[in-house]
Amino acid sequence: MNLAAQAAADAERKSAEVTDWAARIGWVVGLLLFVAFVYWLMRQGWKWRGSLQSDLPELPEAPEAPGEALLTMTGRYHGSTTAGQWLDRIVAHGLGVRSRAELTLTDQGLTVVRPGARDFFVPAGALRGARLDKGIAGKVLAEGGLLIVTWAHGDREIDSGFRSDHAAEQTTWVDAIENMIKTTEGTAR
């Protein structure tokens, strides 16, 4: 008998490996339960953070006639944090929900329209600043990749992060918001 025939005969004599389906199914079910538990804990943490921020007043709605648009932008809303603390996410009133966003800056303020999430309005008198930065809770980009708008709401100052579909226009937004703040402060005196 040649070597190839001998190897084939030896292979036929070996029995097939037996799969222990009960153990395998047990591990899969255990893993799925663990993943579900982790997601449940994350949801509980989100709810807890929301209850801690329950003192945040309702968000203002855009006026019926906001005036002529000075600037418009489409992009993404990446969330809001306590001003100066880029990891302290604010989740109350839907501010923690990421979404597409359409921003419109008028003389009355900043309107943020978010399909699938709650829209909000920042009155011109509540704007405190704008800058380009690299991150906000849960999102880090290249330096200058995010437009951060700082605004006052109730007794808090909030940083909201946006990323334009056309990153080059973000600098224009910073300049326009800063000019609006200077104009608003000048007329308030």
VENFENSUL-V760272 format. One record per residue. N is the residue number from 0. RES is the residue in one letter. SS is DSSP state (@ for helix, = for strand, . for the rest). PSI is psi in degrees with one decimal (NA if undefined). OMEGA is omega in radians with two decimals (none if undefined). Layout:
N_RES_SS_PSI_OMEGA ; N_RES_SS_PSI_OMEGA
This chain:
0_M_._133.2_-3.13 ; 1_N_._170.1_-3.05 ; 2_L_@_-36.9_-3.13 ; 3_A_@_-40.6_3.14 ; 4_A_@_-37.2_3.11 ; 5_Q_@_-42.0_3.14 ; 6_A_@_-39.1_3.13 ; 7_A_@_-40.2_3.13 ; 8_A_@_-40.7_3.11 ; 9_D_@_-38.4_-3.14 ; 10_A_@_-36.3_-3.14 ; 11_E_@_-32.0_-3.10 ; 12_R_@_-22.5_3.12 ; 13_K_._140.8_3.10 ; 14_S_._154.4_3.12 ; 15_A_._149.3_3.12 ; 16_E_._141.4_-3.14 ; 17_V_._129.0_3.12 ; 18_T_._129.7_3.10 ; 19_D_._88.1_-3.05 ; 20_W_@_-34.4_-3.13 ; 21_A_@_-44.6_3.13 ; 22_A_@_-41.6_-3.12 ; 23_R_@_-45.3_3.12 ; 24_I_@_-38.8_3.10 ; 25_G_@_-44.2_3.12 ; 26_W_@_-42.3_-3.14 ; 27_V_@_-45.6_3.12 ; 28_V_@_-42.1_3.11 ; 29_G_@_-43.0_3.12 ; 30_L_@_-43.2_3.12 ; 31_L_@_-41.2_3.10 ; 32_L_@_-39.9_3.11 ; 33_F_@_-44.8_3.12 ; 34_V_@_-42.8_3.11 ; 35_A_@_-39.0_3.12 ; 36_F_@_-42.4_3.12 ; 37_V_@_-43.8_3.10 ; 38_Y_@_-38.1_3.09 ; 39_W_@_-42.4_3.10 ; 40_L_@_-40.2_3.11 ; 41_M_@_-41.4_3.13 ; 42_R_@_-41.7_3.11 ; 43_Q_@_-39.7_3.09 ; 44_G_@_-40.2_3.11 ; 45_W_@_-44.8_3.12 ; 46_K_@_-40.9_3.14 ; 47_W_@_-44.8_3.11 ; 48_R_@_-40.4_3.10 ; 49_G_@_-40.3_3.13 ; 50_S_@_-32.1_3.07 ; 51_L_@_-27.7_-3.10 ; 52_Q_._18.6_-3.09 ; 53_S_._-14.7_3.11 ; 54_D_._-7.1_3.12 ; 55_L_._124.5_-3.12 ; 56_P_._163.8_3.07 ; 57_E_._148.4_3.14 ; 58_L_._140.3_3.10 ; 59_P_._149.6_3.09 ; 60_E_._154.4_-3.13 ; 61_A_._143.7_3.10 ; 62_P_._157.6_3.14 ; 63_E_._-44.0_3.13 ; 64_A_._87.2_-3.06 ; 65_P_._-11.9_-3.13 ; 66_G_._-176.6_-3.10 ; 67_E_._137.3_-3.14 ; 68_A_._124.3_3.04 ; 69_L_._-40.3_3.10 ; 70_L_=_149.9_3.00 ; 71_T_=_152.5_-3.12 ; 72_M_=_142.2_2.98 ; 73_T_=_148.5_-3.13 ; 74_G_=_-142.7_-3.12 ; 75_R_=_142.4_3.00 ; 76_Y_=_124.6_-3.06 ; 77_H_=_-1.1_3.08 ; 78_G_=_173.9_3.14 ; 79_S_=_148.5_3.12 ; 80_T_=_168.1_2.99 ; 81_T_=_134.5_-3.06 ; 82_A_._131.5_3.10 ; 83_G_._-6.5_-3.14 ; 84_Q_._84.0_-2.94 ; 85_W_._-7.8_3.10 ; 86_L_._-5.0_-3.11 ; 87_D_._78.9_-3.07 ; 88_R_=_140.1_3.03 ; 89_I_=_123.9_-3.11 ; 90_V_._-12.6_-3.11 ; 91_A_@_145.1_3.09 ; 92_H_@_27.7_3.07 ; 93_G_@_9.5_-3.12 ; 94_L_._-13.4_3.13 ; 95_G_._-3.5_-3.08 ; 96_V_._120.4_3.07 ; 97_R_._147.8_-3.12 ; 98_S_=_171.9_2.92 ; 99_R_=_157.4_-3.14 ; 100_A_=_147.6_3.00 ; 101_E_=_117.5_-3.13 ; 102_L_=_139.8_3.06 ; 103_T_=_124.4_3.10 ; 104_L_=_123.0_3.08 ; 105_T_=_177.4_3.10 ; 106_D_._-21.7_-3.14 ; 107_Q_._-19.4_3.12 ; 108_G_=_-160.2_-3.07 ; 109_L_=_120.9_3.09 ; 110_T_=_128.9_3.12 ; 111_V_=_110.2_3.12 ; 112_V_=_124.2_-3.08 ; 113_R_._102.7_3.09 ; 114_P_._129.4_3.14 ; 115_G_._-2.6_3.11 ; 116_A_._172.4_-3.07 ; 117_R_._128.5_3.09 ; 118_D_._157.7_3.03 ; 119_F_=_165.9_-3.08 ; 120_F_=_136.7_3.08 ; 121_V_=_109.9_3.13 ; 122_P_=_150.1_-3.11 ; 123_A_@_-37.2_-3.14 ; 124_G_@_-16.3_3.14 ; 125_A_@_-12.7_3.13 ; 126_L_=_133.4_-3.12 ; 127_R_=_-18.0_3.13 ; 128_G_=_170.2_3.08 ; 129_A_=_145.0_3.13 ; 130_R_=_165.5_3.00 ; 131_L_=_134.7_-3.09 ; 132_D_=_177.7_-3.10 ; 133_K_._-11.3_-3.10 ; 134_G_=_158.7_3.01 ; 135_I_=_157.7_-3.00 ; 136_A_._114.4_3.07 ; 137_G_._-1.9_-3.13 ; 138_K_=_121.0_3.10 ; 139_V_=_129.3_-3.14 ; 140_L_._-174.4_3.05 ; 141_A_._157.0_3.14 ; 142_E_._129.0_3.14 ; 143_G_._11.7_-3.08 ; 144_G_._-16.0_-3.13 ; 145_L_=_140.9_2.98 ; 146_L_=_117.8_3.13 ; 147_I_=_121.3_3.11 ; 148_V_=_122.1_3.11 ; 149_T_=_132.8_-3.10 ; 150_W_=_156.2_-3.13 ; 151_A_=_137.6_3.08 ; 152_H_=_115.3_-3.04 ; 153_G_._-130.0_3.12 ; 154_D_._15.5_-3.12 ; 155_R_=_152.6_2.92 ; 156_E_=_135.6_-3.01 ; 157_I_=_139.2_2.97 ; 158_D_=_125.3_3.07 ; 159_S_=_133.8_-3.07 ; 160_G_=_131.7_3.14 ; 161_F_=_148.9_3.03 ; 162_R_=_118.3_-3.12 ; 163_S_=_151.0_3.01 ; 164_D_._-23.3_3.12 ; 165_H_._91.5_-2.99 ; 166_A_@_-27.5_-3.10 ; 167_A_@_-24.8_-3.11 ; 168_E_@_-8.7_-3.11 ; 169_Q_@_-34.7_3.11 ; 170_T_@_-38.4_3.09 ; 171_T_@_-38.8_3.11 ; 172_W_@_-42.3_3.11 ; 173_V_@_-48.1_-3.13 ; 174_D_@_-44.2_-3.10 ; 175_A_@_-42.3_-3.14 ; 176_I_@_-42.6_3.11 ; 177_E_@_-41.2_3.09 ; 178_N_@_-38.8_3.12 ; 179_M_@_-40.2_3.12 ; 180_I_@_-44.3_3.12 ; 181_K_@_-41.3_3.13 ; 182_T_@_-43.8_-3.14 ; 183_T_@_-42.6_3.12 ; 184_E_@_-37.2_3.14 ; 185_G_@_-38.1_3.14 ; 186_T_@_-19.8_-3.14 ; 187_A_@_-19.5_-3.08 ; 188_R_._NA_none
